[in-house]
């Protein structure tokens, strides 16, 4: 028996907007699909704040492909979104 969790597929995306209750709208890079994602519980404890434009790694659920969770925030935010480093 397991703990009821099913692992989903991992994708890269960009945070489009911040929604209420620690939810985020994320646009996937591969499919350009817009999904709703929440932060992983351990990240929430450490108070990680995501901003629109942040590049993130998202794990999609197996039951509902329009929902997922943010596994990590990638550090190369400006490089991917805007094409160059602003500094």
Number of C-alpha atoms within 10 A of each C-alpha: 3 5 5 6 7 9 10 15 11 15 17 18 26 26 23 19 16 17 12 6 7 12 17 24 19 32 21 20 13 9 9 11 12 17 20 21 24 19 22 16 12 10 14 12 9 8 10 13 12 18 14 14 18 21 27 24 18 27 21 21 18 13 9 8 14 14 18 25 23 26 19 16 21 13 11 12 19 15 12 14 13 10 9 10 11 7 4
